[in-house]
Amino acid sequence: MTPAAASAEIFRCSWSLYDTIVAHDYMAHREIQERVAPVLAGRAAQGPYTLLDLGCGNARWLGDTLRLSPPARYLGVDLSRAALDEAAVHLRALRSVRLLEQDLLACVQGTAPASFDVVYSGFAVHHLGAADKQRLFEAVRAVLTPAGEFLLVDVVREEGQSREQYLENYLAMVRSQWTSLGPEQYEEVARHITAHDFPETQSALEGMAREAGFDGMALLGRFGAHQVLRFARSGSGK
């Protein structure tokens, strides 16, 4: 199994578990969409816009936001067929929807330049290693229109915090706060996080973005380790 396929295993095999996590707002999905909604509303107010959703899952929460500020064209990419089948339902109100079962990095690297006004990714990029994250930033910048932006929702390590320390703290939070999970569900979450989660610090993400030609990073919301980051495309980058 490739790393990309392994990182999606929790969604393919235990989609109901992830849906439980989302439904209880354990990862602050509601609060996150409250930060994302004004950005997309601003886009819609300027006229038709296009959106690429990398690691879209079932698009449950973003779909609600997009109904208020619908893009003229939406492309969602995920490795989970089960998630994409649900996404088709959650996105049925949009005018133009395409859902692709593919690795997110392979997708964005194969997309035509200047194709999207917004690239969005929710809780997917931390599955990539550092080198692939850098490649992702470079590929995302290439597919954005000149005034485009990258909205990244993800888990982020504290400055100076090692991955091992992050994992210890995050799993302690899961055990104490995700109280609707049974022991077997907790163990499944812990196995997935320990094997496949490689979050970066804010400074590392900003450095990757600047190296790729973005204008820097803005923090739109922080809910523990869960953060909403915005990267504007620079006209003077590579």
Sequence and secondary structure as in RCSB ss.txt:
>XXXX:A:sequence
MTPAAASAEIFRCSWSLYDTIVAHDYMAHREIQERVAPVLAGRAAQGPYTLLDLGCGNARWLGDTLRLSPPARYL
GVDLSRAALDEAAVHLRALRSVRLLEQDLLACVQGTAPASFDVVYSGFAVHHLGAADKQRLFEAVRAVLTPAGEF
LLVDVVREEGQSREQYLENYLAMVRSQWTSLGPEQYEEVARHITAHDFPETQSALEGMAREAGFDGMALLGRFGA
HQVLRFARSGSGK
>XXXX:A:secstr
  HHHHHTHHHHH HHHHHHHHHTTTT HHHHHHHHHHHHHHHHHHS  EEEEET TT HHHHHHHHHS  SEEE
EEES HHHHHHHHHHTTTSSSEEEEES HHHHHHTS TT EEEEEEES GGGS HHHHHHHHHHHHHHEEEEEEE
EEEEE B TT  HHHHHHHHHHHHHHH TTS HHHHHHHHHHHHHH    BHHHHHHHHHHHTEEEEEEEEEETT
EEEEEEEE TT  
